[in-house]
Amino acid sequence: MTRLINPVIRGFAPDPSMVRVGEWYYVATSSFEWFPTIPIHRSRDLAHWEYAGHVRAAAPGGSLAGVPDSGGIWAPSLSWDGERFWVTYSIVRSVGTPYFDTDTYVCTSPTLGLADAGAPPSGPDGEWTAPRRVASHGFDPALFHEGGRLWLLNLQNDHRPDGRRFAGIVLTELDRDTLSPVGGTHLLLQQERLIEGPKLVRREDWYYLVLAEGGTGFEHGVRVARARELTGPYELDDRPLLTSRDDPSLPLQKAGHGELVRTPGGDWVLSHLTARPVGTPDGPRCPLGRETAIQAVTWDAEGWPRMRHGGWHPAVEVDVDADADADVSEARDVREEGEAPTNSAAPRSRPQLPDHTDPLGWPWSSLRTASDPSWADATTRPGWIRLRGQHGPESRWAHSLLAQRVTEHRAEAEVTVEASPRTFTQAAGLVLWYNTEAYLALDLTWAEPESEGQRGQQWRGEGRTVLSLVAREEFGTRQMAVVDVDPAGPLTLGVTVDGAQARFWYVRGGVRTSVGPPLDFTTLSDDYGSKLRFTGSMAGIHAVDLVDAAFSADFAGFRLTCR
């Protein structure tokens, strides 16, 4: 037995789709507007997870430019048919509208596309195929493999004025080679309470439909339905498999969006998303985003899945028998569960992992496009990252930003920056980021001589170098502090996060000096503001040049410590 501590993948890692192939468990998570697209983690014991790569080709054309905040790639579903991995996902191009404007794609890989961003694949076995579009009824697609046949599950979206945006779960058979529909589409289940995120698994004589229920917030949960025939009719279990909505005191909230997986020894586990809230005067908020957790599952006398520890609440500590060292040939045949059996094509040995010496590889992420040498350069000045400024931080097209996930409620980030801004249109610094309408930034920039208005001083070579602290919220940007600094030489910027509070500072001459008041870190969460939000807080570096994209800044020694 191994004891795991939830969340097992901490920080922004929502909508986990888990599959076991031989001795390895793999989890794919949503990436939304971020690159690398569809991060994949792996484990042999379900307790210790490592980044293993991403679906490199997921964004057609290599770009998600223009997608809205919390748009982009939603809820990928990872599967294995005995010969190759499959992933299906939707790119959502409208958020908060009745249409969603989704495009659903499928990619495949014989082993897994383990090449990191910016590096070529290790060989053809490491490549994902280019995305191929399939029927796009709605978001949250999944694939089900049985008897050499391929089925696509999806949420059905009804955009009409009197329609239901979550209008049930549908099933369409696809031709395995062309991915064209075979026959008609079947409506599997509808109910009044919101259901989405369908996954199918077969156990004994039943098909089990595992559903996300109640939305993605504090009402989230996992509900199960079952049928004797693949196309139904499906009956709902009379209780949730998993939820935390009835107990706000639980340390793991928002528990939902699950997938059932069987271990080599015949036990069952459930991967699901969860969140760890921080208390505020306005209620709980989850600035770390939605994270990945795992629960142990058993089956009751009537054949329904249940939490092994009883009830339906998520447990923080879970004992699992992952049988990581079991020989693949000795694993039970899982065809009765609706999966293809593992075979010699399964990657039993340790696959090649990405080269983590790449200074711009994981855990760095970038917005709406992969990091590119045209704006993010780690070779010109060894030991430094040079960012060339592009659009402002509220751009959905070309913001020069590199960021890493904040994974704990206590964290500290710092970086040394060297730059010479000559106008207010140039800036570079340290940022706590959620999206274009929620960020906190401490930037090295230019300002007019103190107490003077804008009169073109920058063109005469006048003015001063300052640190500018801003807080961007849904309804506007607030200037929190402006501090004069010596323009000569590098400057170290930092931020300390303690629960709901973030305090920025800088260091010069070995002295740490606070900048501005403490700021509300929880505004960087799904739970702040009036708009839909689905990602998580990040700490990173960025550069802006609104005039000619010629200004650049050098960064060294970035450090993010989460505890």
Secondary structure as UniProt FT lines:
FT   STRAND          2..5
FT   STRAND          17..21
FT   TURN            22..23
FT   STRAND          24..28
FT   STRAND          34..35
FT   STRAND          39..43
FT   STRAND          50..54
FT   TURN            56..57
FT   HELIX           60..62
FT   TURN            65..66
FT   TURN            69..70
FT   STRAND          72..80
FT   STRAND          85..92
FT   STRAND          102..109
FT   TURN            117..118
FT   HELIX           124..126
FT   STRAND          132..134
FT   STRAND          142..146
FT   TURN            147..148
FT   STRAND          149..155
FT   TURN            161..162
FT   STRAND          169..174
FT   TURN            176..178
FT   STRAND          181..189
FT   STRAND          195..203
FT   TURN            204..205
FT   STRAND          206..213
FT   TURN            218..219
FT   STRAND          221..227
FT   TURN            230..231
FT   STRAND          235..236
FT   STRAND          242..243
FT   TURN            245..246
FT   TURN            248..249
FT   STRAND          253..262
FT   TURN            264..265
FT   STRAND          268..275
FT   TURN            281..282
FT   TURN            287..288
FT   STRAND          291..299
FT   TURN            301..302
FT   STRAND          305..307
FT   TURN            308..309
FT   STRAND          317..320
FT   TURN            324..325
FT   HELIX           328..330
FT   HELIX           335..337
FT   TURN            344..345
FT   TURN            356..357
FT   TURN            359..360
FT   TURN            362..363
FT   STRAND          365..367
FT   TURN            373..375
FT   STRAND          376..377
FT   TURN            382..383
FT   STRAND          385..388
FT   TURN            393..394
FT   STRAND          400..405
FT   STRAND          410..418
FT   TURN            424..425
FT   STRAND          426..435
FT   TURN            436..437
FT   STRAND          438..447
FT   TURN            450..451
FT   HELIX           457..460
FT   STRAND          464..473
FT   TURN            474..475
FT   STRAND          476..484
FT   STRAND          491..498
FT   TURN            499..500
FT   STRAND          501..508
FT   TURN            509..510
FT   STRAND          511..520
FT   HELIX           521..523
FT   TURN            526..527
FT   STRAND          538..545
FT   TURN            546..548
FT   STRAND          552..562
//
